[in-house]
């Protein structure tokens, strides 16, 4: 007896596409969680770490001392969550404008966080307790920490503008505008912190840049969670758009 062969009806999602969609949404959720986790862990340490002052010390200094492993772990975990989000962004934007370089830039920011955890910042400004005032000597791992921070933030700033193109292509003009404004604010904050280096103003504007950066990632991931997963690359022969 001949066996009937059935084919999926058009518009009916396959099991593999449903799995891809669930995986993409799970990855994007990492971007929603990364910022709140990072900030919450820093604020918790500000309360329990003797000598740490948010108005005088950067979060990177928390990597020092006997409890430094907490901030190191914070960098590593949130870095991995950010990289996961980058993969999720690629899954939604696909071959839309910004669908190639946007996720790559977000991924480099995540890698920068991981490197910032791997290469500890040097003790400075009296923290941990017993450290002399001022910057002190800069070690090789301190240089790599600052380099990781700088490269990561520059890539995130670029990602704000690149991903804005994809959001606009998805019919989300307000999200695209928010993305561009966020990139501008982060760029201004980082630039101002370098221009006023060593002052309390520098640290304040740097904190603003950090909070806006995490807010951008969380809001963008949340908006993309509402979008359908892009067609897998193997089913689309069109060339990538940057």
Backbone as a ProteinNet text record, in pm:
[ID]
protein_1_A
[PRIMARY]
XXXXXXXXXXXXXXXXXXXXXXXXXXXXXXXXXXXXXXXXXXXXXXXXXXXXXXXXXXXXXXXXXXXXXXXXXXXXXXXXXXXXXXXXXXXXXXXXXXXXXXXXXXXXXXXXXXXXXXXXXXXXXXXXXXXXXXXXXXXXXXXXXXXXXXXXXXXXXXXXXXXXXXXXXXXXXXXXXXXXXXXXXXXXXXXXXXXXXXXXXXXXXXXXXXXXXXXXXXXXXXXXXXXXXXXXXXXXXXXXXX
[TERTIARY]
85.7	0	88.5	53.7	133.1	107.8	215.1	204.2	192.5	93.9	73.9	186.9	231.3	337.8	276.9	291.2	235.3	346.7	315.9	412	351.2	433.8	380.1	306.9	196.3	122.6	193.9	178.2	240.4	186.3	276.6	236.9	232.9	252	252.6	394.6	422.4	559.1	603	723.8	778.3	833	858.9	914	1050.6	1129.2	1263	1256.1	1158.7	1146.3	1098.8	1009.2	963.1	1078	1163.5	1279.3	1374.5	1394.6	1483	1429.5	1297.7	1236.8	1253.4	1231.2	1246.5	1391.3	1483.5	1624.6	1662.7	1614.1	1644.7	1589	1467.2	1407.3	1481.8	1527.1	1604.6	1735.8	1798.7	1924.3	1901.5	1793.5	1763	1734.1	1675.7	1647.8	1776.7	1886.9	2015.7	2049.1	2014.2	2037.9	1949.4	1827.6	1737.4	1790.2	1848.1	1891.8	2029.9	2116.1	2256.4	2274.5	2209.5	2226	2179.1	2054.4	2008.6	2097.6	2148	2238.5	2367	2426.1	2552.1	2535.5	2434	2414.9	2378	2292.8	2252.1	2371	2459	2575.7	2671	2688.8	2775.1	2717	2586.3	2524	2531.4	2516.4	2528.6	2669.2	2767.8	2906.3	2937.3	2874	2896.1	2851.9	2759.1	2711	2795.5	2854.2	2923.5	3075.9	3129	3274.1	3325.6	3408.7	3464.6	3551.5	3528.7	3613.6	3570.1	3469.5	3426.9	3321.6	3342.1	3252.8	3216	3086.5	3042.3	3073.9	3088.2	3117.4	3266.7	3350.2	3495.3	3560.2	3494.7	3557.9	3476.5	3547.9	3484.6	3453.8	3354.6	3314.8	3429.2	3518.3	3629	3718.6	3727.3	3813	3762.8	3635.3	3579.4	3640.7	3713.5	3778.9	3897.2	3936.7	4050.3	4002.7	4095.6	4063.5	4013.5	3988.6	3951.4	3813.4	3729.8	3599	3596.3	3713	3720.6	3659.4	3652.5	3595.1	3449.2	3380.5	3239.9	3229.3	3309.3	3303.3	3362.9	3465.2	3519.9	3411.6	3339.7	3229.1	3119.4	3096.8	2996.3	3031.3	3158.4	3203.6	3185.3	3226.1	3222	3078.4	2990.9	2853.1	2779.8	2790	2718.6	2780	2908.9	2970.1	2912.6	2896.4	2838.1	2692.3	2617.7	2478.6	2469.5	2564.9	2565.8	2597.7	2692	2724.3	2604.1	2534.9	2413.7	2310.9	2296.2	2202.3	2242	2371.9	2418.6	2375.1	2383	2337.9	2187	2113.4	1969.4	1933.8	2009.5	1986.4	2004.4	2107.7	2130.5	2013.6	1957.4	1846.5	1721.9	1703	1585.3	1611.8	1722	1750	1786.6	1853.7	1888.7	1961.1	1900.1	1961.3	1904.6	1836.8	1793.7	1916.6	1903.7	2015.8	2061.5	2191.1	2244.7	2244.4	2192.4	2180.3	2310.2	2414	2544.2	2637.5	2661.1	2758.2	2702.3	2573.3	2514.8	2541.4	2503.9	2531.5	2680.4	2762.9	2907.2	2960.1	2914.7	2961.2	2913.5	2788.9	2738.2	2819.4	2852.8	2933.5	3071.7	3132.3	3264	3253.6	3144.1	3123.1	3116.4	3044.9	3039.4	3175.8	3253.4	3388.8	3476.1	3452.5	3526.5	3498.4	3373.3	3338.5	3410.5	3415.5	3484.8	3633.4	3693.3	3834.9	3857.5	3760	3772	3771.2	3702.1	3703.7	3831.4	3880.7	4002.1	4126	4128.7	4242.9	4199.6	4242.1	4194.3	4247.5	4161.1	4203.5	4298.1	4386.2	4481.4	4414.8	4454.6	4404	4436.4	4346.3	4367.4	4277.4	4311.7	4228.5	4186.3	4278.5	4251	4166.4	4139.2	4063.6	4140.5	4149.9	4098.1	4168.2	4113	4173.6	4321.9	4401.3	4546.5	4616.2	4539.7	4596.3	4621	4737.2	4764.9	4668.2	4646.8	4561	4620.4	4534.8	4582.2	4579.6	4629.8	4625	4729.4	4848.2	4952.6	5010.3	5084.1	5146.5	5043.9	5065.8	4975.9	5045.6	4983.3	5039.9	4997.4	5051.7	5014.2	4868.1	4819.3	4678.1	4587.1	4637.6	4560.8	4545.6	4652.5	4647.1	4547.7	4552.3	4460.3	4315.3	4296.7	4161.9	4107.2	4187.3	4142.7	4121	4207.6	4193.1	4063.4	4033.9	3910.2	3788.3	3794.1	3684.4	3667.2	3777.8	3769.6	3717.4	3772.1	3729.2	3583.4	3547.7	3410.8	3309.6	3337	3242.8	3233.5	3345.9	3342	3256.5	3269.1	3188.5	3040.7	3010.8	2870.2	2810.9	2888.2	2840.6	2809.1	2901	2877.4	2755.4	2737.9	2623.8	2490.9	2486.3	2363	2316.9	2410.2	2375.3	2349	2424.6	2406	2273.9	2245.6	2121	2000.3	2017.6	1907.9	1856.7	1945.3	1903.9	1811.7	1846.3	1762.5	1627.4	1625.5	1499.4	1409.7	1469.3	1391.1	1333.8	1412.6	1366.5	1253	1247.6	1140.5	1015.1	1019.5	903.7	894.4	1008.9	1011.9	1091.5	1033.6	1107.7	1142.1	1053.6	1082.8	1199.6	1201.6	1312.5	1442.9	1435.6	1554	1605.7	1513.6	1553.3	1614.7	1553.2	1607.6	1748.3	1769.7	1901.1	2006.1	1971.4	2066.3	2093.8	1988.4	2006.7	2094.1	2070.9	2151.4	2298.1	2324.8	2462.9	2528.2	2453.4	2506.6	2535.9	2444.9	2463.3	2584.2	2596.7	2710.2	2840.9	2842.9	2963.6	3000.8	2900.8	2926.4	2975.4	2916.1	2956.8	3098.7	3134.3	3270.9	3370.2	3336	3425.7	3445.7	3336.7	3346	3426.6	3414.3	3489.6	3639.8	3679.8	3821.7	3868.8	3782.3	3819.4	3836.2	3760.7	3767.6	3830.8	3916.1	3976.7	4036.5	4007.9	4061.6	3968.5	3858.7	3765.5	3640.6	3561.8	3436.9	3337.4	3349.8	3262.4	3286	3412.5	3446.6	3377.3	3377.7	3315.9	3164.3	3107.3	2961.9	2912.5	2979.6	2934.3	2963.3	3066.8	3095.2	2984.6	2936.6	2825.8	2700.6	2677.5	2563.5	2576.6	2698.3	2721.9	2699	2743.1	2726.4	2578.3	2503.2	2360.2	2284.7	2316	2248.6	2283.4	2408.8	2450.7	2370.4	2358.5	2282.1	2133.7	2083.2	1942.3	1915.6	2007.9	1990.8	1983.9	2073.8	2075.5	1945	1897.9	1775.5	1653.5	1641.9	1526.2	1526.7	1643.8	1652.9	1618.8	1671.6	1640.1	1491.5	1431.1	1287.6	1205	1243.1	1170.7	1184.8	1305.3	1328.7	1259	1230.8	1156.5	1016.4	964.7	830.3	829.8	948.6	958.3	973.1	924.6	944.9	1090.2	1132.6	1269.4	1290.9	1407.3	1436.9	1446.4	1428.2	1443.6	1587.8	1615.2	1752.6	1830.5	1960.9	2044.3	2045.3	2036.5	2041.6	1921.9	1812.9	1693.1	1681.8	1783.9	1782	1911.4	1904.7	2027.4	2070.1	1995.6	2033	2161.2	2241.2	2366.7	2343.6	2436.5	2426.3	2429.8	2355.3	2367.5	2441.9	2525.1	2600.8	2511
-120.1	0	124.1	218.5	342.4	423.8	484.5	564.3	711.7	777.6	919.1	1000.8	1096.9	1186.7	1324.3	1375.8	1506	1607.8	1728.1	1839.5	1947.6	2020.5	2125.3	2230.4	2280.1	2385.5	2517.9	2602.8	2735	2810	2876.6	2955.8	2876.2	2745	2661.7	2651.2	2697.7	2692.7	2549.8	2518.3	2384.7	2374.1	2250.2	2230.8	2296.7	2290.4	2350.4	2501.3	2565	2710.7	2754.2	2674.8	2707	2696.3	2593.9	2578.7	2695.3	2737.8	2852.3	2977.9	2998.7	3116.8	3115.7	3002.7	2992.6	3018.5	2963.4	2984.4	3131.2	3195.3	3337.2	3422.4	3393.3	3470.2	3449.1	3327.1	3300.1	3378.4	3385.8	3460.5	3609.4	3663.1	3804.9	3837.1	3741.2	3761.9	3786.9	3730	3757.5	3905.3	3971.8	4116	4197.1	4147.7	4216	4206.4	4091.1	4066.2	4121.9	4133.5	4166.4	4296.5	4403.5	4533.1	4534.5	4491.7	4487.8	4403.1	4289.9	4205.7	4282.1	4344.3	4415.9	4526.5	4609.6	4724.3	4678.4	4576.6	4527.5	4472.1	4398.1	4340.9	4451.4	4554.8	4666.6	4739.6	4766.6	4837.5	4755.5	4623.8	4537.6	4545.4	4542	4548.9	4684.9	4789.8	4923.8	4930.1	4843.9	4841.6	4752.2	4647.5	4550.1	4561.1	4635.5	4644.8	4767.6	4744	4854.1	4943	5074.4	5171	5205.9	5134.7	5164.2	5273.2	5372.2	5487.5	5509.4	5497.8	5513	5650.9	5751.4	5886.4	5907.9	5810.5	5826.3	5712.1	5598.1	5479.7	5422.2	5377.9	5308.5	5164.7	5105.3	4968.4	4870	4899.8	4808.8	4783.8	4882.1	4866.1	4756.3	4719.8	4613.8	4477.6	4465.9	4338.9	4310	4408.5	4392.3	4352.2	4299.4	4261	4117.6	4074.5	3934.5	3900.4	4002.5	3979.3	4020.5	4038.9	4082.1	3983.8	3857.8	3755.7	3785	3862.3	3893.4	3979.8	4087.3	4174.7	4108	4026.7	3952.4	3863.1	3792.7	3709.5	3791.7	3913.6	4002.5	4038.3	4072.1	4101.1	3979.8	3862.8	3743.2	3703.1	3701	3657.8	3754.4	3884.3	3981.2	3988.6	3960.6	3954.2	3840	3723.9	3608.7	3634.9	3699.1	3732.6	3829	3922.1	4018.5	3950.3	3858	3783.5	3699.5	3639.2	3563.3	3654.2	3773.7	3870.5	3905.9	3919.5	3952.2	3845.4	3718.9	3609.8	3620.7	3658.1	3676.2	3791	3900.6	4014.5	3971.6	3892.6	3840.9	3754.3	3677.1	3590.1	3665.3	3787.6	3867.5	3955.7	4028.3	4119.2	4044.9	3928.5	3850	3931.8	3942.6	4016.7	4156.9	4203.9	4343.5	4433.4	4561.8	4653.7	4647.6	4639.4	4631.4	4492.3	4395.1	4259.7	4183	4233.8	4166.1	4233.3	4362.5	4430.9	4471.7	4494.3	4527.3	4420.6	4295	4187.5	4168.2	4184.3	4168.2	4272	4395.6	4502.4	4479.3	4433.7	4400.6	4285.7	4188.9	4075.9	4118.2	4214.3	4263.2	4333.9	4406.9	4469.5	4363.2	4253.6	4144.1	4083.6	4065.4	4012.3	4107.4	4238.2	4337.3	4325.2	4296	4275.3	4153.4	4047.1	3925.9	3954.8	4028.3	4063.8	4155.9	4245.1	4333.7	4253.6	4139.7	4052.5	3970.8	3929.4	3847.1	3928.2	4055.4	4143.2	4247.9	4226.5	4307.9	4450.6	4545.9	4685.4	4700.2	4797.2	4820.6	4892.3	4860.6	4935.6	5083.9	5168.5	5313.1	5388.7	5513.1	5605.5	5550.3	5479.1	5430.9	5305.2	5240.5	5115.3	5008.5	4886.2	4845.4	4921.1	4916.5	4985.8	4953.4	5056.8	5040.4	5085.4	5106.3	5154.7	5304.9	5353.7	5497.7	5577.5	5705	5789.6	5804.3	5836.8	5856.9	5728.9	5739.5	5627.3	5519.7	5559.6	5461.4	5404	5294.4	5232.5	5153.8	5151.6	5079.3	4952.3	4838.8	4710	4671.7	4561.9	4516	4475.4	4412.4	4372.9	4493.4	4597.7	4721	4788.4	4785.6	4841.3	4764	4630.8	4547.7	4567.7	4592	4619.1	4747.1	4852.6	4979.5	4967.8	4891.8	4871.6	4796.6	4694.4	4617.5	4707	4791.7	4884.7	4980.6	5038.1	5136.6	5078.4	4964.8	4901.4	4857.1	4797.8	4750.9	4863.5	4975.7	5086.7	5150.1	5161.7	5217.1	5129.4	4997.9	4906.6	4916.3	4933.9	4946.3	5075.5	5183.3	5309.9	5292.6	5228.5	5203	5114.2	5015.5	4924.1	4998.9	5100.2	5177.5	5234.8	5287.2	5349.4	5245	5135.3	5030.8	4957.6	4920.2	4848.7	4938.4	5069.5	5162.8	5145.8	5113.9	5090.9	4969.6	4864.2	4744.9	4769.7	4844.9	4876.9	4959.2	5053.3	5133.5	5045.6	4949.1	4858.3	4769.5	4742.4	4660.1	4741.5	4870.3	4955.1	5004.6	5023.9	5073.8	5205.1	5313.3	5441	5498	5479.1	5531.3	5455.9	5324.9	5245.3	5283.2	5308.8	5350.4	5484.3	5577.7	5708.5	5693.7	5609.6	5584.8	5527.3	5439.1	5377.4	5482	5570.9	5675.9	5774	5809.9	5902.6	5837.8	5710.6	5639.3	5638.3	5609.4	5609.7	5745	5851	5986.6	6019.4	5978.5	6004.9	5927.6	5800.1	5719.2	5778.5	5819.4	5879.4	6007.1	6091.3	6215.8	6187.6	6087.1	6053.7	6002.9	5910.4	5857.3	5966.9	6051.9	6161.3	6259.2	6292.3	6385.9	6328.1	6197.1	6134.6	6139.9	6123.1	6134.2	6279.4	6371.5	6513.6	6567.1	6511.5	6558.1	6451.8	6370.2	6258.4	6302.3	6221	6248.4	6327.7	6378.1	6457.9	6376.9	6427.6	6360.5	6367.9	6474.1	6487.6	6374.2	6336.5	6229.4	6099.7	6068	5943.9	5950.6	6068.7	6083.6	6062.5	6125.8	6111.5	5971	5908.1	5770.4	5677.2	5699.6	5618.9	5639.1	5763.9	5790.3	5709.7	5708.4	5633.5	5484.1	5431.4	5288.3	5253	5334.6	5306.5	5315.2	5417.2	5431.6	5313.8	5268.5	5154.9	5029.8	5000.1	4882.3	4900.3	5023.1	5048.4	5027.8	5073.8	5054.6	4905.9	4827.1	4684.4	4618.5	4652.1	4591.1	4631.6	4759.8	4808.1	4751.7	4750.9	4698.7	4549.9	4474	4330.9	4308.6	4391.4	4379.1	4406.7	4510	4542.3	4429.9	4373.2	4266.9	4136.8	4120.1	4001.6	3996.5	4110.8	4117.8	4087.1	4078.1	4055	3906.3	3861.3	3721.6	3695.5	3571.1	3533.6	3541.8	3590.1	3604.6	3469.1	3467.1	3344	3298.4	3170.1	3122.7	3156.5	3183.7	3224.9	3123.1	2992.4	2888.3	2892.5	2960.9	2968.6	3100.7	3182.5	3314.9	3337	3352.6	3365.6	3508.7	3604.8	3743.8	3774.3	3868.5	3901.9	3971.4	3955.9	4022.3	4173.1	4241.6	4387.4	4418.8	4520.2	4551.7	4605.1
0	0	0	-86	-90	35.6	84.7	207.7	171.2	228.1	198.4	258.9	183.4	229.4	251.7	372.2	404.8	417.3	380.7	392.7	478.6	553.5	640.1	558.9	609.8	543.2	559.8	458.5	465.9	585.8	655.3	771.3	899.8	889.4	1010.1	1062.9	1184.1	1235.8	1259.3	1218.4	1240.7	1381.5	1424.1	1558.6	1570.6	1461.9	1467.5	1477.7	1406.2	1412.8	1550.6	1611.6	1746.9	1846.6	1827.9	1915.3	1899.4	1774.2	1747.7	1813.6	1803	1863.3	2015.3	2079.1	2224.3	2265.3	2187.5	2218.4	2203.7	2097.9	2076	2188.5	2231.1	2340.3	2470.8	2493.6	2614.8	2612.5	2496.1	2482.7	2504.5	2449.1	2467.6	2614	2685.5	2827.8	2905.7	2857.2	2920	2915.7	2804.9	2795	2887.1	2910.2	3003.1	3145.8	3180.7	3318.7	3350	3249.5	3274.9	3352.2	3307.6	3373.3	3517.9	3544.2	3683.4	3773.4	3721	3800.6	3832.3	3731.3	3752.1	3856.3	3837.4	3927.2	4067.5	4078.9	4211.2	4288.4	4219.8	4287.8	4332	4249.7	4287.8	4409.1	4407.9	4519.8	4648.3	4636.1	4753.5	4811.2	4724.2	4772.2	4834	4780.7	4836.9	4982.2	5018.7	5156.6	5247	5191.4	5277.4	5272.2	5173.5	5161.8	5237.2	5339.1	5417.5	5330	5340.9	5271.9	5131.2	5077.3	4940.2	4941.2	4853.7	4845.7	4698.9	4666.9	4529	4471.8	4557.9	4509.6	4484.6	4526.6	4510.9	4433	4429.4	4371.9	4256.7	4154	4041.8	4081.4	4017.8	4050.3	4028.9	3936.2	3906.2	4026.9	4117.7	4235.6	4327.5	4314.5	4399.1	4369.4	4258.6	4225.1	4315.7	4396.8	4487.7	4627.2	4707.1	4843.3	4854.5	4978.3	5000.2	4945.4	4922	4861.2	4713.8	4657.6	4518.8	4421.1	4461	4372.3	4336.9	4423	4395.3	4269.9	4264.2	4147.4	4023.8	4043.8	3929.9	3869.8	3957.4	3910.8	3845.9	3898.1	3840.6	3696.8	3673.9	3537.8	3446.3	3494.9	3411.7	3376.8	3477.1	3453.9	3361.8	3389.4	3305.6	3165.8	3155	3022.8	2941.1	3003.8	2934.8	2898.6	2986.6	2957.1	2838.8	2831.6	2721.2	2588.9	2589.9	2467.8	2423.5	2519.8	2487	2421.6	2474.1	2416.4	2273.9	2249.3	2114.3	2014.6	2055.4	1968.9	1945.4	2049.9	2035.6	1943.7	1950.6	1861.7	1716.3	1691.3	1557	1511.5	1604	1569.5	1528.8	1580.4	1545.5	1423.7	1426.5	1316	1188.1	1203.8	1086.3	981.4	861.5	751.7	735.5	839.7	839.3	853.2	819.9	842.6	988.5	1009.6	1144.8	1202.2	1128	1180.2	1187.4	1121.2	1126.1	1225.9	1206.5	1291.8	1426.8	1436.2	1566.4	1670.3	1643.4	1739	1765.2	1662.8	1683.6	1781.6	1767.1	1856.3	1999.4	2014.3	2148.9	2207.4	2124.1	2170.7	2216.3	2146.6	2188.9	2323.2	2345.4	2476.6	2585.7	2558.3	2654.9	2679.4	2572.3	2587.5	2668	2650.1	2728.3	2877	2911.8	3052.6	3108.9	3030.1	3074.8	3095.4	3003	3016.8	3137	3162.6	3279.2	3408.7	3408.6	3525	3533.6	3417.3	3415.4	3452.2	3411.4	3439.6	3541.8	3664.6	3776.8	3771.2	3807.1	3818.8	3937	3930.1	4039.3	4156	4280.9	4396.5	4381.5	4427.6	4413.5	4509.3	4531	4609.2	4744.8	4811.3	4945.5	4952.7	4839.6	4841.2	4765.9	4827.4	4958.4	5072	5193.7	5306.6	5318.9	5341.1	5347.8	5220.5	5113.4	4987.4	4999	4956.3	4962.9	4876.5	4908.4	4824.6	4684.4	4589.7	4453.4	4371.7	4248.2	4154.9	4183.6	4225	4251.1	4122.3	4136.3	4019.8	3938.8	3807.1	3716.6	3670.3	3694.1	3657	3515.1	3464.3	3330.5	3324.7	3435	3432.9	3450.7	3517	3527.8	3391.5	3311.7	3176.3	3090.3	3098.6	3020.6	3065.1	3194.3	3244.7	3181.8	3183.1	3125.8	2975.5	2907.5	2763.9	2733.4	2814.8	2796.4	2814.1	2915.4	2940.9	2823.7	2776.8	2669.6	2539.7	2499	2373.9	2384.2	2498.2	2516.7	2507.2	2572	2569	2431.3	2361.7	2226.2	2134.7	2149.9	2068.8	2104.3	2233.3	2272.5	2217	2219.3	2163.6	2015.3	1943.6	1801	1780.7	1868.8	1857.8	1869.4	1954.3	1970.2	1836.4	1759.4	1631.5	1522.8	1525.6	1424.6	1446.1	1570.3	1600.3	1574.8	1587.9	1560.1	1417.6	1324.4	1185.6	1175	1248.2	1246.7	1310.5	1421.1	1487.4	1396.4	1322.6	1228.4	1117.9	1069.6	964.1	1013.6	1143.8	1201	1231.7	1198.2	1222.7	1365.5	1431.6	1568.1	1573	1519.4	1513.3	1650.6	1748.5	1882.6	1945.8	1926.8	1979	1910.3	1780	1706	1757.9	1784	1837.2	1975.8	2059.6	2193.3	2184.6	2087.5	2070.8	2034	1942.2	1901.5	2015.4	2088.7	2201.7	2308.9	2335.5	2435.3	2395.2	2267.9	2221.3	2238.5	2211.8	2226.6	2372.6	2462.5	2606.2	2659.5	2620	2666.1	2616	2488.9	2432.1	2505.8	2533.4	2606.1	2747.5	2811.4	2948	2955.7	2865	2864.1	2830.6	2732.1	2695.2	2808.7	2878.4	2990.5	3105.5	3126.6	3236.7	3210.8	3084.9	3052.1	3059.4	3016.5	3017.4	3158.4	3252.8	3392.2	3482.2	3425.6	3498.7	3632	3734.4	3866.8	3955.8	3902.4	3981.9	4015	4109.5	4144.1	4028.7	3949	3832	3733.7	3714.9	3621	3660.1	3788	3834.1	3819.9	3846.8	3838.5	3695.7	3599.8	3460.3	3408.1	3462.3	3422.5	3469.8	3591.6	3642.4	3557	3513.3	3425.1	3296.7	3239	3115.7	3136.3	3250.3	3279.3	3292.1	3365.1	3384.9	3252.6	3171.8	3042.5	2951.3	2955.7	2872.8	2906.7	3035.3	3075.3	3045.3	3062.4	3032	2883.5	2798.8	2653.9	2619.6	2676.7	2646.6	2691.1	2810.7	2862.8	2781.2	2749.5	2674.2	2532.5	2468.7	2332.5	2327.9	2423	2428	2451.6	2536.2	2563.6	2438.3	2363.7	2240.5	2138.1	2126.7	2029.4	2068.9	2198.2	2242.3	2181.6	2140.2	2083.1	1934	1874.7	1731.3	1700.8	1583.3	1544.6	1511.1	1529.9	1497.1	1346.9	1306.1	1164.8	1097.1	964.8	887.5	898	928.3	937.8	811.8	827.7	715.9	603.8	637.9	535.8	443	485.2	404.2	330.6	344.7	284	211.8	82.5	3.8	-17.9	39.2	19.8	93.4	45.1	112.2	244.4	336.3	466.1	448.2	535.4	544.4	671.9	671.6	793.6	902.5
[MASK]
++++++++++++++++++++++++++++++++++++++++++++++++++++++++++++++++++++++++++++++++++++++++++++++++++++++++++++++++++++++++++++++++++++++++++++++++++++++++++++++++++++++++++++++++++++++++++++++++++++++++++++++++++++++++++++++++++++++++++++++++++

